[in-house]
């Protein structure tokens, strides 16, 4: 049987630090972090970046409107990078160990092209799936984002798929496609911009909740994955 363990990125393999982004952006705009966040979410910039609709130049143009400023592309990249924290070392080790044990590992991530490029500069191993045949599904390349059904349909050909994500709404959609699901809450960033727009965050029926690395490994073992 071909088993795939499918990882989200933000909040699962990579720490998110949106509060830092809001604080610095608020300083530039001369408003509170809370007001900047409200404007940023209202402008729907994260979601438009996720689907590839908005490239970096357009993003900077829209960001400058919110900031009521005129920051350069380099300054914008530096600002955006503030919300991208450190890799979660234990999760990267788990991903590699599962590969070494013979499981397929993959990535299913809502990510903009520019956040992807910034992350690749800082820590390319986050997106490593160790084999060209393993799936690396990035929303900006597909034109779809989680929890849209079309991006889940990009994953096919496996007997078992176990999906690890920090957002219950995304796991719920995976379960609809016959997957096993783990809502991993150990590294959630409650300030994440897209979290306010991602729908029902109650744990879906059939999913397991893991509040720590230990609980995540237990959840994987319950699904027949030797973690």
Secondary structure in CASP SS format (residue, H / E / C, confidence):
PFRMAT SS
TARGET T0000
AUTHOR 0000-0000-0000
METHOD secondary structure of the structure
MODEL  1
X C 1.00
X C 1.00
X E 1.00
X E 1.00
X E 1.00
X E 1.00
X E 1.00
X C 1.00
X C 1.00
X E 1.00
X C 1.00
X C 1.00
X C 1.00
X E 1.00
X E 1.00
X E 1.00
X C 1.00
X H 1.00
X H 1.00
X H 1.00
X H 1.00
X H 1.00
X H 1.00
X H 1.00
X H 1.00
X H 1.00
X H 1.00
X H 1.00
X H 1.00
X C 1.00
X C 1.00
X C 1.00
X H 1.00
X H 1.00
X H 1.00
X H 1.00
X H 1.00
X H 1.00
X H 1.00
X H 1.00
X H 1.00
X H 1.00
X C 1.00
X C 1.00
X H 1.00
X H 1.00
X H 1.00
X H 1.00
X H 1.00
X H 1.00
X C 1.00
X C 1.00
X C 1.00
X C 1.00
X C 1.00
X H 1.00
X H 1.00
X H 1.00
X H 1.00
X H 1.00
X H 1.00
X H 1.00
X H 1.00
X H 1.00
X H 1.00
X H 1.00
X H 1.00
X C 1.00
X C 1.00
X C 1.00
X C 1.00
X C 1.00
X H 1.00
X H 1.00
X H 1.00
X H 1.00
X H 1.00
X H 1.00
X H 1.00
X H 1.00
X H 1.00
X C 1.00
X C 1.00
X E 1.00
X E 1.00
X E 1.00
X E 1.00
X C 1.00
X H 1.00
X H 1.00
X H 1.00
X H 1.00
X H 1.00
X H 1.00
X H 1.00
X H 1.00
X H 1.00
X H 1.00
X H 1.00
X H 1.00
X C 1.00
X C 1.00
X C 1.00
X E 1.00
X E 1.00
X E 1.00
X E 1.00
X E 1.00
X E 1.00
X C 1.00
X C 1.00
X C 1.00
X H 1.00
X H 1.00
X H 1.00
X H 1.00
X H 1.00
X H 1.00
X H 1.00
X H 1.00
X H 1.00
X H 1.00
X H 1.00
X H 1.00
X H 1.00
X H 1.00
X H 1.00
X C 1.00
X C 1.00
X C 1.00
X C 1.00
X C 1.00
X C 1.00
X C 1.00
X C 1.00
X E 1.00
X E 1.00
X E 1.00
X H 1.00
X H 1.00
X H 1.00
X H 1.00
X C 1.00
X C 1.00
X C 1.00
X C 1.00
X C 1.00
X C 1.00
X H 1.00
X H 1.00
X H 1.00
X H 1.00
X C 1.00
X C 1.00
X C 1.00
X C 1.00
X C 1.00
X C 1.00
X C 1.00
X E 1.00
X E 1.00
X E 1.00
X E 1.00
X E 1.00
X E 1.00
X C 1.00
X C 1.00
X H 1.00
X H 1.00
X H 1.00
X H 1.00
X H 1.00
X H 1.00
X H 1.00
X H 1.00
X H 1.00
X C 1.00
X C 1.00
X C 1.00
X E 1.00
X E 1.00
X E 1.00
X E 1.00
X E 1.00
X C 1.00
X C 1.00
X C 1.00
X C 1.00
X C 1.00
X C 1.00
X C 1.00
X C 1.00
X H 1.00
X H 1.00
X H 1.00
X H 1.00
X H 1.00
X C 1.00
X C 1.00
X C 1.00
X C 1.00
X C 1.00
X C 1.00
X C 1.00
X C 1.00
X C 1.00
X C 1.00
X E 1.00
X E 1.00
X E 1.00
X C 1.00
X C 1.00
X H 1.00
X H 1.00
X H 1.00
X H 1.00
X H 1.00
X H 1.00
X H 1.00
X H 1.00
X H 1.00
X H 1.00
X C 1.00
X C 1.00
X C 1.00
X C 1.00
X C 1.00
END
